[in-house]
Amino acid sequence: MTTAAEYRQYAAECLEAMRAATIPEVRATLFTAAQRWTALADEREREDDLPARAPRRHRDARETGAPARN
């Protein structure tokens, strides 16, 4: 699993390459890529902050109120 720090490193590398680029379209593409890597880092951090969810278990007919199948 990729960490938020790794995503932020990718964003930093895009920005570094953007600063060195001379073609406007390339600079714009690298800037957009950096924004996307940053968004992924933010998303990963939000996911990491969520409490662990209990695994789902199958509910049988008695719990759902549905008639039992024979």
Biopython code that builds the backbone (N, CA, C, O; Angstrom):
import numpy as np
from Bio.PDB.StructureBuilder import StructureBuilder

atoms = [
    (1, "MET", "N", (0.851, -1.170, 0.000)),
    (1, "MET", "CA", (0.000, 0.000, 0.000)),
    (1, "MET", "C", (0.899, 1.236, 0.000)),
    (1, "MET", "O", (1.874, 1.319, 0.747)),
    (2, "THR", "N", (0.552, 2.171, -0.838)),
    (2, "THR", "CA", (1.316, 3.402, -0.931)),
    (2, "THR", "C", (0.912, 4.332, 0.209)),
    (2, "THR", "O", (-0.271, 4.490, 0.508)),
    (3, "THR", "N", (1.909, 4.941, 0.838)),
    (3, "THR", "CA", (1.638, 5.836, 1.964)),
    (3, "THR", "C", (1.424, 7.262, 1.483)),
    (3, "THR", "O", (1.766, 7.613, 0.354)),
    (4, "ALA", "N", (0.853, 8.072, 2.360)),
    (4, "ALA", "CA", (0.655, 9.486, 2.042)),
    (4, "ALA", "C", (1.996, 10.165, 1.790)),
    (4, "ALA", "O", (2.105, 11.020, 0.911)),
    (5, "ALA", "N", (3.004, 9.793, 2.545)),
    (5, "ALA", "CA", (4.333, 10.387, 2.368)),
    (5, "ALA", "C", (4.894, 10.075, 0.981)),
    (5, "ALA", "O", (5.529, 10.928, 0.361)),
    (6, "GLU", "N", (4.662, 8.861, 0.497)),
    (6, "GLU", "CA", (5.132, 8.497, -0.844)),
    (6, "GLU", "C", (4.401, 9.315, -1.906)),
    (6, "GLU", "O", (5.018, 9.799, -2.855)),
    (7, "TYR", "N", (3.088, 9.469, -1.745)),
    (7, "TYR", "CA", (2.327, 10.285, -2.686)),
    (7, "TYR", "C", (2.840, 11.724, -2.687)),
    (7, "TYR", "O", (2.972, 12.343, -3.743)),
    (8, "ARG", "N", (3.124, 12.247, -1.507)),
    (8, "ARG", "CA", (3.642, 13.619, -1.423)),
    (8, "ARG", "C", (5.029, 13.733, -2.065)),
    (8, "ARG", "O", (5.359, 14.769, -2.641)),
    (9, "GLN", "N", (5.827, 12.691, -1.972)),
    (9, "GLN", "CA", (7.125, 12.695, -2.638)),
    (9, "GLN", "C", (6.946, 12.735, -4.153)),
    (9, "GLN", "O", (7.661, 13.461, -4.843)),
    (10, "TYR", "N", (6.004, 11.967, -4.669)),
    (10, "TYR", "CA", (5.723, 11.995, -6.115)),
    (10, "TYR", "C", (5.289, 13.399, -6.541)),
    (10, "TYR", "O", (5.699, 13.887, -7.595)),
    (11, "ALA", "N", (4.461, 14.043, -5.723)),
    (11, "ALA", "CA", (4.020, 15.400, -6.029)),
    (11, "ALA", "C", (5.209, 16.355, -6.064)),
    (11, "ALA", "O", (5.310, 17.199, -6.955)),
    (12, "ALA", "N", (6.098, 16.219, -5.100)),
    (12, "ALA", "CA", (7.284, 17.077, -5.054)),
    (12, "ALA", "C", (8.159, 16.872, -6.288)),
    (12, "ALA", "O", (8.717, 17.829, -6.825)),
    (13, "GLU", "N", (8.277, 15.622, -6.734)),
    (13, "GLU", "CA", (9.076, 15.342, -7.925)),
    (13, "GLU", "C", (8.442, 15.969, -9.172)),
    (13, "GLU", "O", (9.147, 16.465, -10.051)),
    (14, "CYS", "N", (7.123, 15.942, -9.240)),
    (14, "CYS", "CA", (6.433, 16.581, -10.363)),
    (14, "CYS", "C", (6.687, 18.082, -10.354)),
    (14, "CYS", "O", (6.947, 18.673, -11.402)),
    (15, "LEU", "N", (6.614, 18.699, -9.185)),
    (15, "LEU", "CA", (6.839, 20.138, -9.102)),
    (15, "LEU", "C", (8.281, 20.497, -9.454)),
    (15, "LEU", "O", (8.533, 21.517, -10.096)),
    (16, "GLU", "N", (9.211, 19.666, -9.038)),
    (16, "GLU", "CA", (10.618, 19.905, -9.383)),
    (16, "GLU", "C", (10.811, 19.830, -10.896)),
    (16, "GLU", "O", (11.493, 20.674, -11.478)),
    (17, "ALA", "N", (10.216, 18.828, -11.531)),
    (17, "ALA", "CA", (10.320, 18.688, -12.982)),
    (17, "ALA", "C", (9.611, 19.851, -13.677)),
    (17, "ALA", "O", (10.068, 20.333, -14.713)),
    (18, "MET", "N", (8.493, 20.296, -13.102)),
    (18, "MET", "CA", (7.749, 21.407, -13.683)),
    (18, "MET", "C", (8.607, 22.671, -13.715)),
    (18, "MET", "O", (8.600, 23.409, -14.700)),
    (19, "ARG", "N", (9.341, 22.914, -12.638)),
    (19, "ARG", "CA", (10.191, 24.103, -12.582)),
    (19, "ARG", "C", (11.290, 24.073, -13.646)),
    (19, "ARG", "O", (11.722, 25.120, -14.129)),
    (20, "ALA", "N", (11.734, 22.882, -14.004)),
    (20, "ALA", "CA", (12.800, 22.749, -14.999)),
    (20, "ALA", "C", (12.260, 22.752, -16.432)),
    (20, "ALA", "O", (13.009, 23.004, -17.376)),
    (21, "ALA", "N", (10.975, 22.476, -16.594)),
    (21, "ALA", "CA", (10.391, 22.387, -17.934)),
    (21, "ALA", "C", (10.252, 23.777, -18.553)),
    (21, "ALA", "O", (10.003, 24.763, -17.859)),
    (22, "THR", "N", (10.416, 23.828, -19.859)),
    (22, "THR", "CA", (10.286, 25.103, -20.565)),
    (22, "THR", "C", (9.047, 25.158, -21.447)),
    (22, "THR", "O", (8.626, 26.241, -21.856)),
    (23, "ILE", "N", (8.465, 24.014, -21.743)),
    (23, "ILE", "CA", (7.279, 23.964, -22.600)),
    (23, "ILE", "C", (6.045, 24.148, -21.717)),
    (23, "ILE", "O", (5.834, 23.375, -20.783)),
    (24, "PRO", "N", (5.237, 25.155, -22.000)),
    (24, "PRO", "CA", (4.073, 25.443, -21.146)),
    (24, "PRO", "C", (3.133, 24.255, -20.948)),
    (24, "PRO", "O", (2.630, 24.045, -19.844)),
    (25, "GLU", "N", (2.893, 23.482, -21.995)),
    (25, "GLU", "CA", (1.992, 22.336, -21.876)),
    (25, "GLU", "C", (2.560, 21.279, -20.929)),
    (25, "GLU", "O", (1.819, 20.652, -20.171)),
    (26, "VAL", "N", (3.864, 21.091, -20.977)),
    (26, "VAL", "CA", (4.517, 20.130, -20.079)),
    (26, "VAL", "C", (4.433, 20.629, -18.650)),
    (26, "VAL", "O", (4.144, 19.859, -17.734)),
    (27, "ARG", "N", (4.683, 21.913, -18.457)),
    (27, "ARG", "CA", (4.589, 22.500, -17.108)),
    (27, "ARG", "C", (3.171, 22.316, -16.551)),
    (27, "ARG", "O", (3.003, 21.954, -15.387)),
    (28, "ALA", "N", (2.170, 22.561, -17.369)),
    (28, "ALA", "CA", (0.780, 22.431, -16.922)),
    (28, "ALA", "C", (0.447, 20.981, -16.565)),
    (28, "ALA", "O", (-0.223, 20.715, -15.567)),
    (29, "THR", "N", (0.915, 20.063, -17.382)),
    (29, "THR", "CA", (0.653, 18.637, -17.119)),
    (29, "THR", "C", (1.323, 18.195, -15.824)),
    (29, "THR", "O", (0.720, 17.470, -15.033)),
    (30, "LEU", "N", (2.545, 18.616, -15.602)),
    (30, "LEU", "CA", (3.256, 18.249, -14.367)),
    (30, "LEU", "C", (2.589, 18.872, -13.144)),
    (30, "LEU", "O", (2.529, 18.254, -12.081)),
    (31, "PHE", "N", (2.091, 20.092, -13.298)),
    (31, "PHE", "CA", (1.389, 20.735, -12.188)),
    (31, "PHE", "C", (0.110, 19.970, -11.852)),
    (31, "PHE", "O", (-0.201, 19.753, -10.681)),
    (32, "THR", "N", (-0.624, 19.566, -12.882)),
    (32, "THR", "CA", (-1.844, 18.780, -12.673)),
    (32, "THR", "C", (-1.522, 17.449, -12.002)),
    (32, "THR", "O", (-2.240, 17.017, -11.101)),
    (33, "ALA", "N", (-0.451, 16.803, -12.437)),
    (33, "ALA", "CA", (-0.045, 15.536, -11.816)),
    (33, "ALA", "C", (0.297, 15.747, -10.345)),
    (33, "ALA", "O", (-0.065, 14.926, -9.503)),
    (34, "ALA", "N", (0.985, 16.830, -10.031)),
    (34, "ALA", "CA", (1.331, 17.121, -8.633)),
    (34, "ALA", "C", (0.067, 17.318, -7.805)),
    (34, "ALA", "O", (-0.009, 16.852, -6.668)),
    (35, "GLN", "N", (-0.921, 18.004, -8.365)),
    (35, "GLN", "CA", (-2.183, 18.204, -7.647)),
    (35, "GLN", "C", (-2.871, 16.866, -7.375)),
    (35, "GLN", "O", (-3.416, 16.647, -6.294)),
    (36, "ARG", "N", (-2.839, 15.988, -8.354)),
    (36, "ARG", "CA", (-3.485, 14.676, -8.180)),
    (36, "ARG", "C", (-2.759, 13.830, -7.141)),
    (36, "ARG", "O", (-3.400, 13.154, -6.336)),
    (37, "TRP", "N", (-1.424, 13.861, -7.151)),
    (37, "TRP", "CA", (-0.672, 13.114, -6.134)),
    (37, "TRP", "C", (-0.989, 13.666, -4.741)),
    (37, "TRP", "O", (-1.120, 12.907, -3.781)),
    (38, "THR", "N", (-1.108, 14.976, -4.641)),
    (38, "THR", "CA", (-1.430, 15.586, -3.347)),
    (38, "THR", "C", (-2.832, 15.180, -2.893)),
    (38, "THR", "O", (-3.051, 14.906, -1.713)),
    (39, "ALA", "N", (-3.760, 15.143, -3.812)),
    (39, "ALA", "CA", (-5.130, 14.712, -3.477)),
    (39, "ALA", "C", (-5.131, 13.267, -2.986)),
    (39, "ALA", "O", (-5.835, 12.930, -2.034)),
    (40, "LEU", "N", (-4.345, 12.420, -3.636)),
    (40, "LEU", "CA", (-4.238, 11.022, -3.180)),
    (40, "LEU", "C", (-3.635, 10.945, -1.784)),
    (40, "LEU", "O", (-4.073, 10.142, -0.961)),
    (41, "ALA", "N", (-2.641, 11.770, -1.516)),
    (41, "ALA", "CA", (-2.030, 11.793, -0.181)),
    (41, "ALA", "C", (-3.062, 12.212, 0.862)),
    (41, "ALA", "O", (-3.153, 11.613, 1.934)),
    (42, "ASP", "N", (-3.841, 13.247, 0.537)),
    (42, "ASP", "CA", (-4.884, 13.702, 1.470)),
    (42, "ASP", "C", (-5.904, 12.599, 1.719)),
    (42, "ASP", "O", (-6.319, 12.372, 2.856)),
    (43, "GLU", "N", (-6.306, 11.912, 0.650)),
    (43, "GLU", "CA", (-7.271, 10.823, 0.780)),
    (43, "GLU", "C", (-6.714, 9.693, 1.641)),
    (43, "GLU", "O", (-7.420, 9.155, 2.495)),
    (44, "ARG", "N", (-5.456, 9.336, 1.420)),
    (44, "ARG", "CA", (-4.827, 8.272, 2.210)),
    (44, "ARG", "C", (-4.790, 8.658, 3.684)),
    (44, "ARG", "O", (-5.044, 7.822, 4.551)),
    (45, "GLU", "N", (-4.474, 9.921, 3.973)),
    (45, "GLU", "CA", (-4.438, 10.357, 5.363)),
    (45, "GLU", "C", (-5.819, 10.283, 6.008)),
    (45, "GLU", "O", (-5.942, 9.909, 7.174)),
    (46, "ARG", "N", (-6.856, 10.640, 5.252)),
    (46, "ARG", "CA", (-8.221, 10.522, 5.793)),
    (46, "ARG", "C", (-8.558, 9.066, 6.072)),
    (46, "ARG", "O", (-9.152, 8.749, 7.102)),
    (47, "GLU", "N", (-8.178, 8.173, 5.152)),
    (47, "GLU", "CA", (-8.445, 6.747, 5.354)),
    (47, "GLU", "C", (-7.695, 6.224, 6.572)),
    (47, "GLU", "O", (-8.227, 5.422, 7.339)),
    (48, "ASP", "N", (-6.468, 6.678, 6.746)),
    (48, "ASP", "CA", (-5.668, 6.219, 7.881)),
    (48, "ASP", "C", (-6.228, 6.712, 9.208)),
    (48, "ASP", "O", (-6.005, 6.090, 10.247)),
    (49, "ASP", "N", (-6.957, 7.834, 9.179)),
    (49, "ASP", "CA", (-7.526, 8.390, 10.398)),
    (49, "ASP", "C", (-8.840, 7.724, 10.806)),
    (49, "ASP", "O", (-9.290, 7.883, 11.941)),
    (50, "LEU", "N", (-9.462, 6.973, 9.880)),
    (50, "LEU", "CA", (-10.719, 6.303, 10.191)),
    (50, "LEU", "C", (-10.474, 5.134, 11.143)),
    (50, "LEU", "O", (-9.457, 4.448, 11.037)),
    (51, "PRO", "N", (-11.404, 4.905, 12.072)),
    (51, "PRO", "CA", (-11.239, 3.735, 12.943)),
    (51, "PRO", "C", (-11.394, 2.454, 12.126)),
    (51, "PRO", "O", (-12.115, 2.418, 11.129)),
    (52, "ALA", "N", (-10.718, 1.431, 12.562)),
    (52, "ALA", "CA", (-10.813, 0.145, 11.866)),
    (52, "ALA", "C", (-12.243, -0.359, 11.949)),
    (52, "ALA", "O", (-12.853, -0.363, 13.018)),
    (53, "ARG", "N", (-12.765, -0.780, 10.813)),
    (53, "ARG", "CA", (-14.129, -1.303, 10.784)),
    (53, "ARG", "C", (-14.121, -2.779, 11.127)),
    (53, "ARG", "O", (-13.236, -3.530, 10.717)),
    (54, "ALA", "N", (-15.123, -3.173, 11.887)),
    (54, "ALA", "CA", (-15.266, -4.588, 12.223)),
    (54, "ALA", "C", (-15.638, -5.349, 10.955)),
    (54, "ALA", "O", (-16.395, -4.841, 10.128)),
    (55, "PRO", "N", (-15.118, -6.546, 10.797)),
    (55, "PRO", "CA", (-15.469, -7.314, 9.602)),
    (55, "PRO", "C", (-16.958, -7.621, 9.585)),
    (55, "PRO", "O", (-17.565, -7.872, 10.626)),
    (56, "ARG", "N", (-17.534, -7.599, 8.402)),
    (56, "ARG", "CA", (-18.948, -7.927, 8.265)),
    (56, "ARG", "C", (-19.148, -9.413, 8.459)),
    (56, "ARG", "O", (-18.320, -10.230, 8.053)),
    (57, "ARG", "N", (-20.255, -9.748, 9.084)),
    (57, "ARG", "CA", (-20.591, -11.161, 9.208)),
    (57, "ARG", "C", (-21.946, -11.376, 8.577)),
    (57, "ARG", "O", (-22.770, -10.464, 8.523)),
    (58, "HIS", "N", (-22.166, -12.549, 8.114)),
    (58, "HIS", "CA", (-23.415, -12.887, 7.448)),
    (58, "HIS", "C", (-24.511, -13.009, 8.490)),
    (58, "HIS", "O", (-24.337, -13.674, 9.511)),
    (59, "ARG", "N", (-25.644, -12.365, 8.231)),
    (59, "ARG", "CA", (-26.793, -12.465, 9.126)),
    (59, "ARG", "C", (-27.687, -13.588, 8.639)),
    (59, "ARG", "O", (-27.976, -13.694, 7.447)),
    (60, "ASP", "N", (-28.125, -14.428, 9.573)),
    (60, "ASP", "CA", (-29.012, -15.522, 9.148)),
    (60, "ASP", "C", (-30.474, -15.073, 9.253)),
    (60, "ASP", "O", (-30.756, -13.954, 9.681)),
    (61, "ALA", "N", (-31.380, -15.934, 8.868)),
    (61, "ALA", "CA", (-32.801, -15.606, 8.793)),
    (61, "ALA", "C", (-33.363, -15.183, 10.153)),
    (61, "ALA", "O", (-34.252, -14.333, 10.201)),
    (62, "ARG", "N", (-32.881, -15.740, 11.232)),
    (62, "ARG", "CA", (-33.407, -15.374, 12.554)),
    (62, "ARG", "C", (-33.127, -13.906, 12.863)),
    (62, "ARG", "O", (-33.943, -13.251, 13.511)),
    (63, "GLU", "N", (-31.991, -13.379, 12.414)),
    (63, "GLU", "CA", (-31.648, -11.988, 12.687)),
    (63, "GLU", "C", (-32.376, -10.998, 11.786)),
    (63, "GLU", "O", (-32.633, -9.865, 12.192)),
    (64, "THR", "N", (-32.705, -11.409, 10.590)),
    (64, "THR", "CA", (-33.349, -10.497, 9.632)),
    (64, "THR", "C", (-34.859, -10.526, 9.728)),
    (64, "THR", "O", (-35.524, -9.629, 9.208)),
    (65, "GLY", "N", (-35.417, -11.532, 10.380)),
    (65, "GLY", "CA", (-36.855, -11.673, 10.441)),
    (65, "GLY", "C", (-37.430, -12.346, 9.225)),
    (65, "GLY", "O", (-38.649, -12.470, 9.108)),
    (66, "ALA", "N", (-36.595, -12.780, 8.327)),
    (66, "ALA", "CA", (-37.054, -13.467, 7.128)),
    (66, "ALA", "C", (-37.416, -14.909, 7.475)),
    (66, "ALA", "O", (-36.840, -15.497, 8.390)),
    (67, "PRO", "N", (-38.365, -15.469, 6.747)),
    (67, "PRO", "CA", (-38.725, -16.869, 7.009)),
    (67, "PRO", "C", (-37.543, -17.792, 6.696)),
    (67, "PRO", "O", (-36.796, -17.573, 5.742)),
    (68, "ALA", "N", (-37.403, -18.795, 7.499)),
    (68, "ALA", "CA", (-36.314, -19.770, 7.288)),
    (68, "ALA", "C", (-36.600, -20.612, 6.053)),
    (68, "ALA", "O", (-37.749, -20.945, 5.763)),
    (69, "ARG", "N", (-35.562, -20.943, 5.348)),
    (69, "ARG", "CA", (-35.697, -21.829, 4.190)),
    (69, "ARG", "C", (-35.430, -23.249, 4.606)),
    (69, "ARG", "O", (-34.518, -23.511, 5.390)),
    (70, "ASN", "N", (-36.209, -24.161, 4.095)),
    (70, "ASN", "CA", (-36.009, -25.584, 4.411)),
    (70, "ASN", "C", (-35.508, -26.326, 3.230)),
    (70, "ASN", "O", (-35.283, -27.534, 3.310)),
]
sb = StructureBuilder()
sb.init_structure("model")
sb.init_model(0)
sb.init_chain("A")
sb.init_seg("    ")
for serial, (resi, resn, name, xyz) in enumerate(atoms, 1):
    if name == "N":
        sb.init_residue(resn, " ", resi, " ")
    sb.init_atom(name, np.array(xyz, "f"), 0.0, 1.0, " ", f" {name:<3s}", serial, name[0])
structure = sb.get_structure()
